[in-house]
Amino acid sequence: MKPVAAIDCGTNSTRLLVHDGARTLERLMTITRLGAGVDGSGRLAPEAIGRTVEVLGRYREVMDVHGVGQVRIAATSAARDAANRDELFDAAEAVVGTRPVLLSGEEEGRLSFAGATSELDPADGPFLVADIGGGSTEIVVGTTEPVGGLSIDVGCVRVTERFLHSDPPTAGELSDALAVIRGYLEDVVRIVPAGRDARTFVGLAGTVAAMAAVEQGLHTYDRDRIHHFRLTRAAAEDVFRTLAMEPRADRVYNPGLEAGRADVIVGGALVVVSLFRYFDFDECLVSETDILDGMVMDLLGGAQSRP
């Protein structure tokens, strides 16, 4: 069969996964900041659309090299919030040949859960899977299948734009953000009470991976060192404090933190430490399999794909 491809047009990054049913052929990530300013304006900025479409053009070339057949493009939080999302969808379709699908928070969470748990032992469940994106965080609870979930409007870009206006953030800004995030987590437990009984906290996406990389002092990305790394609560708190106390100009020198993420990493780290504190987890299992893997599994007919 021909390889399939999944693309995630997220608030902070645009990512590609190409899979042939047996193995990963390509896994690429580019920070495009599609959701820059959308929380305040309700619209995708023309330059943000341009950055994203340019990357999609490069991804189309990669897919052509691999002879990809089916392609699925997902648009998530930024596009959900934007009145002009069709401008992105039209441009993306012209470049890739496939029109993006606007995912609901529920569907985004389902796909992330499927990807994140595909390699996990059910004996370690129930799992609380948190996909911490740029504009939203999808929290899904379950073992082999989701029993409930909720998409909440906190992510690294949204938290930064709403609360963190100083460089470095002030104690008051951090406190205000933590209070709001806690309120959202209280909503999660009201709607998905099973979250309180989860045994394993699984963290997805760039913020969690970056915190794991910083904790290990990785000078270059190493998927084998990040995927299924166990980030302890104490380590997460330490990374958070270090990053939050530094101005961006100093923060970029932390090994493991790419420059394009340095301005929003504190916003994302606030979500991570809030999850640790609210649910009282001792550690987070960092997963590099996520929504892209869930999308590929759907394209392959539900067969479990391996990264």
C-alpha positions as CSV (number, residue, x, y, z in Angstrom):
1,M,0.0,0.0,0.0
2,K,1.0,3.6,-0.5
3,P,2.3,5.5,2.5
4,V,-0.2,7.8,4.3
5,A,0.4,11.3,5.8
6,A,-1.1,13.3,8.6
7,I,-0.6,17.0,9.2
8,D,-1.4,19.0,12.3
9,C,-1.9,22.7,11.8
10,G,-1.6,23.7,15.4
11,T,-1.6,27.0,17.2
12,N,2.2,27.0,17.7
13,S,3.5,24.5,15.2
14,T,2.8,22.7,12.0
15,R,3.7,19.0,12.0
16,L,3.9,16.1,9.5
17,L,3.9,12.3,9.9
18,V,4.4,10.0,7.0
19,H,3.9,6.3,7.7
20,D,3.8,3.2,5.5
21,G,1.8,1.0,7.8
22,A,4.9,-0.6,9.3
23,R,7.2,2.3,10.2
24,T,7.6,6.1,10.3
25,L,9.1,7.5,7.1
26,E,9.1,11.2,8.2
27,R,8.2,13.1,11.3
28,L,8.7,16.8,11.0
29,M,7.9,19.9,13.1
30,T,8.1,23.6,12.3
31,I,7.1,26.4,14.6
32,T,4.8,28.6,12.5
33,R,2.8,30.4,15.3
34,L,-0.5,30.1,13.3
35,G,-2.4,31.3,16.4
36,A,-0.4,34.5,17.1
37,G,-2.9,37.1,18.3
38,V,-6.0,35.1,17.5
39,D,-7.1,35.0,21.1
40,G,-7.5,38.8,21.1
41,S,-8.5,39.4,17.5
42,G,-10.6,36.3,16.7
43,R,-8.8,36.2,13.3
44,L,-5.7,34.4,11.8
45,A,-3.1,37.0,10.8
46,P,-2.2,37.0,7.1
47,E,1.5,36.6,8.0
48,A,0.6,33.6,10.2
49,I,-1.3,32.0,7.4
50,G,1.6,32.7,5.1
51,R,4.1,31.0,7.4
52,T,1.9,28.0,7.7
53,V,1.2,27.6,4.0
54,E,4.9,28.0,3.2
55,V,5.6,25.0,5.5
56,L,2.8,23.0,4.0
57,G,4.4,23.5,0.6
58,R,7.6,22.0,1.9
59,Y,5.7,19.1,3.4
60,R,3.9,18.5,0.1
61,E,7.4,18.0,-1.5
62,V,8.3,15.5,1.2
63,M,5.1,13.6,0.7
64,D,5.7,13.5,-3.0
65,V,9.2,12.0,-2.5
66,H,7.6,9.2,-0.4
67,G,4.7,8.6,-2.9
68,V,2.1,9.4,-0.3
69,G,-1.5,8.4,-1.1
70,Q,-4.0,9.5,1.5
71,V,-3.4,12.7,3.4
72,R,-5.4,14.1,6.3
73,I,-4.8,17.7,7.5
74,A,-6.2,18.7,10.9
75,A,-6.8,22.2,12.1
76,T,-7.3,22.7,15.8
77,S,-7.6,25.5,18.4
78,A,-6.4,28.5,16.5
79,A,-8.7,27.7,13.5
80,R,-11.6,26.9,15.8
81,D,-11.3,30.5,17.3
82,A,-10.8,32.2,13.9
83,A,-13.6,33.8,11.9
84,N,-11.4,33.7,8.8
85,R,-10.3,30.1,9.0
86,D,-11.4,29.5,5.4
87,E,-8.6,31.7,4.2
88,L,-6.2,29.2,5.7
89,F,-8.2,26.2,4.4
90,D,-8.3,27.6,0.8
91,A,-4.6,28.3,0.7
92,A,-3.7,25.0,2.3
93,E,-5.9,23.0,-0.1
94,A,-4.3,24.8,-3.1
95,V,-0.8,23.8,-1.9
96,V,-1.4,20.3,-0.5
97,G,-4.4,19.2,-2.6
98,T,-6.3,18.2,0.6
99,R,-8.6,20.5,2.5
100,P,-8.0,20.7,6.2
101,V,-10.6,19.3,8.6
102,L,-11.6,21.4,11.6
103,L,-11.4,19.2,14.6
104,S,-13.6,19.7,17.6
105,G,-11.8,19.6,21.0
106,E,-13.4,16.2,21.6
107,E,-12.1,14.7,18.4
108,E,-8.7,16.2,18.9
109,G,-8.6,14.6,22.4
110,R,-9.7,11.2,21.0
111,L,-7.0,11.1,18.4
112,S,-4.3,12.3,20.9
113,F,-5.4,9.6,23.3
114,A,-5.3,6.9,20.6
115,G,-1.8,7.9,19.6
116,A,-0.4,8.3,23.1
117,T,-1.7,5.0,24.5
118,S,-1.0,2.9,21.4
119,E,2.3,1.6,23.0
120,L,1.3,1.6,26.6
121,D,0.4,-1.4,28.8
122,P,-3.3,-1.2,29.9
123,A,-2.1,-2.5,33.3
124,D,-0.7,1.0,33.9
125,G,-4.1,2.6,33.3
126,P,-6.3,4.4,33.7
127,F,-4.3,7.1,31.9
128,L,-4.8,10.9,32.1
129,V,-3.6,12.1,28.7
130,A,-2.9,15.8,28.4
131,D,-2.1,17.2,25.0
132,I,-0.8,20.7,25.8
133,G,-1.0,22.8,22.7
134,G,-0.7,26.4,21.8
135,G,-4.3,27.4,22.2
136,S,-5.9,24.6,24.1
137,T,-5.2,21.5,26.2
138,E,-7.1,18.3,25.6
139,I,-7.4,16.1,28.7
140,V,-8.7,12.6,28.1
141,V,-9.1,9.8,30.7
142,G,-9.3,6.1,30.0
143,T,-7.4,2.8,29.7
144,T,-7.9,1.2,26.3
145,E,-10.7,3.7,25.3
146,P,-11.6,7.2,26.5
147,V,-14.2,7.3,29.2
148,G,-14.3,11.1,29.1
149,G,-12.5,14.2,28.2
150,L,-12.5,17.9,27.9
151,S,-10.8,20.6,25.8
152,I,-9.9,23.6,27.9
153,D,-8.8,27.0,26.6
154,V,-5.3,27.1,28.0
155,G,-2.1,26.5,26.0
156,C,1.4,27.9,25.8
157,V,0.5,30.7,23.3
158,R,-2.9,31.6,24.8
159,V,-1.6,31.7,28.4
160,T,1.4,33.8,27.4
161,E,-0.7,36.3,25.4
162,R,-3.3,36.6,28.2
163,F,-1.2,36.8,31.3
164,L,2.6,36.9,30.8
165,H,3.3,40.5,29.6
166,S,6.6,41.1,31.4
167,D,10.0,39.6,30.6
168,P,10.5,37.7,32.8
169,P,6.9,37.3,34.0
170,T,6.1,38.9,37.4
171,A,5.0,36.8,40.4
172,G,1.5,38.4,40.0
173,E,1.2,37.4,36.3
174,L,2.3,33.8,37.2
175,S,-0.2,33.6,40.1
176,D,-3.1,34.9,38.0
177,A,-2.4,32.4,35.3
178,L,-2.1,29.5,37.8
179,A,-5.5,30.5,39.3
180,V,-7.2,30.5,35.9
181,I,-5.7,27.2,34.9
182,R,-6.8,25.6,38.2
183,G,-10.3,26.8,37.5
184,Y,-10.3,25.0,34.2
185,L,-8.9,21.8,35.8
186,E,-11.8,22.0,38.3
187,D,-14.1,21.9,35.3
188,V,-12.3,18.8,34.0
189,V,-13.0,16.9,37.2
190,R,-16.6,18.0,37.4
191,I,-17.2,16.7,33.8
192,V,-14.7,13.7,34.0
193,P,-14.5,12.7,37.7
194,A,-12.6,9.6,36.6
195,G,-9.6,11.9,36.2
196,R,-9.1,11.8,40.0
197,D,-8.5,8.0,39.7
198,A,-6.0,8.0,36.9
199,R,-2.8,6.1,37.7
200,T,-0.5,7.4,34.9
201,F,-0.1,11.0,33.7
202,V,0.8,11.1,30.0
203,G,2.0,14.4,28.6
204,L,2.1,15.3,24.9
205,A,3.3,18.0,22.6
206,G,6.1,20.5,22.4
207,T,6.0,22.0,25.9
208,V,6.3,18.7,27.7
209,A,9.0,17.5,25.3
210,A,10.9,20.7,25.7
211,M,10.8,20.4,29.5
212,A,12.1,16.9,29.3
213,A,14.9,18.0,27.0
214,V,15.8,20.9,29.3
215,E,15.8,18.5,32.3
216,Q,18.2,16.2,30.5
217,G,20.3,19.0,29.1
218,L,19.9,17.8,25.5
219,H,21.8,20.0,23.1
220,T,20.1,18.4,20.1
221,Y,16.7,16.8,19.8
222,D,16.9,13.0,20.5
223,R,13.5,11.3,20.2
224,D,14.8,8.2,21.9
225,R,15.8,10.2,25.0
226,I,12.5,12.1,25.1
227,H,9.9,9.5,24.2
228,H,8.7,7.8,27.4
229,F,11.0,9.8,29.5
230,R,9.6,10.0,33.1
231,L,9.6,13.7,34.1
232,T,9.2,13.9,37.8
233,R,7.2,16.5,39.6
234,A,10.2,17.9,41.3
235,A,12.1,18.2,38.0
236,A,9.1,19.8,36.3
237,E,8.9,22.4,39.1
238,D,12.6,23.1,38.9
239,V,12.5,23.6,35.1
240,F,9.5,25.8,35.4
241,R,11.1,28.0,38.1
242,T,14.3,28.3,36.1
243,L,12.6,29.3,32.9
244,A,10.1,31.6,34.6
245,M,12.9,33.6,36.3
246,E,14.9,34.2,33.2
247,P,14.3,36.8,30.5
248,R,13.8,35.4,27.1
249,A,17.3,36.6,26.0
250,D,18.8,34.2,28.7
251,R,16.2,31.5,28.5
252,V,17.2,30.6,24.9
253,Y,20.5,29.3,26.1
254,N,19.0,26.4,28.1
255,P,20.0,23.2,26.3
256,G,17.0,21.5,24.9
257,L,14.9,24.7,24.4
258,E,14.6,25.8,20.8
259,A,14.6,29.6,20.3
260,G,11.2,29.6,18.6
261,R,9.6,28.2,21.7
262,A,11.4,30.4,24.3
263,D,8.8,33.1,24.4
264,V,5.9,30.8,25.1
265,I,7.5,27.9,27.1
266,V,6.7,29.5,30.5
267,G,3.0,29.6,29.5
268,G,3.1,26.0,28.7
269,A,5.1,25.0,31.8
270,L,2.4,26.7,33.9
271,V,-0.1,24.2,32.5
272,V,2.2,21.3,33.2
273,V,2.9,22.2,36.8
274,S,-0.8,22.9,37.3
275,L,-1.6,19.3,36.2
276,F,1.0,17.9,38.6
277,R,-0.3,20.0,41.5
278,Y,-4.0,19.6,40.9
279,F,-4.0,15.8,40.3
280,D,-1.1,15.2,42.7
281,F,0.9,13.1,40.2
282,D,4.5,12.2,41.0
283,E,5.7,11.9,37.4
284,C,4.7,12.5,33.8
285,L,5.3,9.9,31.1
286,V,6.4,12.0,28.1
287,S,5.0,10.8,24.8
288,E,6.1,11.7,21.3
289,T,3.3,9.7,19.9
290,D,0.2,11.9,19.7
291,I,-2.6,13.2,17.5
292,L,-0.6,12.6,14.3
293,D,-0.3,8.9,15.2
294,G,-4.0,8.8,16.0
295,M,-4.7,10.3,12.6
296,V,-2.5,7.8,10.9
297,M,-4.1,5.0,12.7
298,D,-7.5,6.2,11.4
299,L,-6.1,6.4,7.9
300,L,-4.7,2.9,8.1
301,G,-8.1,1.6,9.2
302,G,-7.5,1.5,12.9
303,A,-4.5,-0.8,12.8
304,Q,-2.0,0.3,15.4
305,S,0.9,2.1,13.8
306,R,4.3,2.2,15.3
307,P,6.6,5.2,15.3
